[in-house]
Amino acid sequence: MASQKENMIAGEMYDSSDSELSTARKFARKTLREFNQAEDSDEAKALLKNLFGSTGENFHFNPGLVADYGFNIHIGENFYANFNCTLLDICPITIGKNCMLAPNVQLYTATHPLDPVKRNTVWEYGKPITLGDNVWIGGGAIVIPGVTLGNNVVVAAGAVVTKSFPDNVVIGGNPARVIKELDL
């Protein structure tokens, strides 16, 4: 029988009040509190390397970072995130190399049942988010559970990305749609 953590990561229904998950959330909050207050960039980077599932060697997050667990966050080489990013990582968030997140970007893997009776319980589930290489997400954009963005995708500021998009496009709006195809 799978643990609640294994169910969560697999995108299955899981009990969010599980003690193992509660402990992991507390660890993530403590680590992120230390990260967000760190004045030394090497210390800040070490905290995230310890918290995240995997990182490249060259990455940077500005303060104001929020995450559920951290262990489901995987970032590639040459990653940059500006201030106040939220990464709800109950399922994996996988980000390729050379990616950038502008201020206030939100990546949500967490979701809940549509049925109000089920939604009002401790049971929830999620869907992973995957960003290819060279993705740039503009300020205040939101990416919802289950979205995959291909390589070289640019997301306009304020966009709400509700579905997946292929390589080499600029997307924007609510819901996001292709604004331009990039000739790369």
C-alpha positions as CSV (number, residue, x, y, z in Angstrom):
1,M,0.0,0.0,0.0
2,A,1.4,3.4,-1.0
3,S,2.0,6.1,1.6
4,Q,0.1,9.4,1.4
5,K,3.3,11.0,0.2
6,E,3.6,8.5,-2.6
7,N,0.0,9.0,-3.6
8,M,0.5,12.8,-3.5
9,I,3.5,12.8,-5.8
10,A,1.8,10.4,-8.2
11,G,-1.2,12.7,-8.5
12,E,-3.6,10.4,-6.7
13,M,-6.0,11.4,-4.0
14,Y,-4.2,11.8,-0.7
15,D,-4.9,12.8,2.9
16,S,-3.3,16.2,3.3
17,S,-3.4,15.9,7.1
18,D,-1.0,12.9,7.0
19,S,1.7,13.4,9.7
20,E,4.6,12.7,7.3
21,L,3.3,15.4,5.0
22,S,2.7,17.8,7.9
23,T,6.3,17.4,9.0
24,A,7.6,17.9,5.5
25,R,5.5,21.1,5.1
26,K,6.9,22.4,8.5
27,F,10.5,21.7,7.3
28,A,9.8,23.5,4.0
29,R,8.4,26.6,5.8
30,K,11.3,26.7,8.2
31,T,13.8,26.4,5.4
32,L,12.1,29.0,3.2
33,R,11.8,31.4,6.2
34,E,15.6,31.1,6.6
35,F,16.1,31.5,2.8
36,N,13.9,34.5,2.6
37,Q,15.8,36.2,5.4
38,A,19.3,35.1,4.3
39,E,21.7,37.9,3.5
40,D,24.5,35.7,2.2
41,S,23.8,34.4,-1.3
42,D,25.9,31.2,-0.7
43,E,23.8,30.4,2.4
44,A,20.6,31.0,0.5
45,K,21.6,28.8,-2.3
46,A,22.7,26.0,0.1
47,L,19.3,26.1,1.8
48,L,17.5,25.6,-1.5
49,K,19.8,22.9,-2.7
50,N,19.0,21.0,0.5
51,L,15.2,21.6,0.1
52,F,14.7,21.1,-3.6
53,G,14.6,17.7,-5.3
54,S,17.3,18.8,-7.7
55,T,19.0,21.9,-9.1
56,G,21.6,22.9,-11.5
57,E,24.8,24.5,-10.1
58,N,23.9,28.0,-11.4
59,F,20.5,29.2,-10.2
60,H,19.1,32.2,-8.3
61,F,15.9,32.9,-6.4
62,N,15.1,36.3,-5.0
63,P,13.4,36.5,-1.6
64,G,9.7,36.0,-1.1
65,L,9.7,32.4,-2.3
66,V,6.8,30.2,-1.2
67,A,6.5,26.4,-1.7
68,D,4.6,23.5,-0.1
69,Y,7.4,20.9,0.2
70,G,10.3,21.8,-2.0
71,F,11.3,18.1,-2.7
72,N,9.1,18.1,-5.8
73,I,10.9,21.1,-7.3
74,H,13.5,20.3,-10.0
75,I,15.3,23.2,-11.7
76,G,17.8,23.1,-14.5
77,E,21.0,25.0,-15.1
78,N,21.0,28.8,-15.4
79,F,17.6,29.4,-13.7
80,Y,16.5,32.7,-12.4
81,A,13.4,33.6,-10.3
82,N,12.5,37.2,-9.3
83,F,10.7,38.3,-6.2
84,N,7.7,36.6,-4.6
85,C,7.3,33.4,-6.6
86,T,4.9,30.7,-5.4
87,L,5.6,27.1,-6.3
88,L,2.9,24.8,-5.0
89,D,4.7,21.5,-5.4
90,I,2.5,18.7,-4.2
91,C,3.3,17.1,-7.6
92,P,6.6,17.6,-9.4
93,I,7.5,21.0,-10.9
94,T,10.2,20.3,-13.5
95,I,11.9,23.3,-15.0
96,G,14.5,23.0,-17.8
97,K,17.7,25.0,-18.3
98,N,17.9,28.7,-19.0
99,C,14.5,29.5,-17.6
100,M,13.3,32.7,-16.0
101,L,10.4,33.6,-13.7
102,A,9.5,37.2,-13.3
103,P,8.1,38.6,-10.1
104,N,4.9,37.1,-8.6
105,V,4.8,34.1,-10.9
106,Q,2.7,31.3,-9.5
107,L,3.0,27.6,-10.5
108,Y,0.2,25.5,-8.9
109,T,0.3,21.7,-9.0
110,A,-2.3,21.5,-6.3
111,T,-6.0,21.0,-7.0
112,H,-9.2,19.8,-5.3
113,P,-12.3,17.7,-6.2
114,L,-15.1,19.6,-7.9
115,D,-17.7,17.9,-5.8
116,P,-18.2,20.2,-2.7
117,V,-18.7,17.3,-0.3
118,K,-15.4,15.7,-1.3
119,R,-13.7,19.1,-1.5
120,N,-14.6,19.9,2.1
121,T,-12.5,16.9,3.4
122,V,-8.7,16.6,3.9
123,W,-8.5,14.7,0.5
124,E,-6.9,16.5,-2.4
125,Y,-4.7,15.7,-5.4
126,G,-2.4,17.4,-8.0
127,K,-1.0,17.3,-11.5
128,P,2.6,18.0,-12.4
129,I,3.9,21.1,-14.2
130,T,6.7,20.8,-16.7
131,L,8.6,23.7,-18.3
132,G,11.0,23.0,-21.2
133,D,14.3,24.8,-21.8
134,N,14.5,28.6,-22.4
135,V,11.1,29.3,-20.9
136,W,10.4,32.9,-19.7
137,I,7.3,33.5,-17.6
138,G,6.2,37.1,-17.2
139,G,5.2,38.9,-14.1
140,G,2.1,37.8,-12.3
141,A,1.5,34.9,-14.6
142,I,-0.2,31.8,-13.2
143,V,0.3,28.2,-14.5
144,I,-2.3,25.7,-13.3
145,P,-2.0,22.0,-12.6
146,G,-1.1,19.6,-15.4
147,V,0.4,22.2,-17.8
148,T,3.5,21.4,-19.9
149,L,5.2,24.2,-21.8
150,G,7.6,23.3,-24.6
151,N,11.1,24.8,-25.2
152,N,11.5,28.5,-25.9
153,V,8.0,29.4,-24.7
154,V,7.4,33.0,-23.6
155,V,4.4,33.6,-21.3
156,A,3.1,37.2,-21.2
157,A,2.8,39.0,-17.9
158,G,-0.5,38.4,-16.2
159,A,-1.4,35.3,-18.3
160,V,-3.3,32.4,-16.9
161,V,-2.0,29.2,-18.5
162,T,-4.8,26.6,-18.4
163,K,-3.5,24.2,-21.0
164,S,-0.2,22.9,-22.5
165,F,1.6,24.6,-25.4
166,P,4.3,23.4,-27.8
167,D,7.8,24.7,-28.5
168,N,8.5,28.2,-29.9
169,V,5.4,30.2,-29.0
170,V,4.5,33.4,-27.2
171,I,1.3,33.0,-25.2
172,G,-0.8,35.4,-23.2
173,G,-4.3,36.3,-21.9
174,N,-6.8,34.6,-19.7
175,P,-7.0,31.8,-20.6
176,A,-3.7,32.0,-22.4
177,R,-3.6,31.5,-26.1
178,V,-0.9,31.6,-28.8
179,I,-0.1,35.3,-29.6
180,K,2.9,34.6,-31.8
181,E,4.9,31.7,-33.2
182,L,8.6,32.1,-32.9
183,D,10.7,31.4,-36.0
184,L,13.7,29.8,-34.4
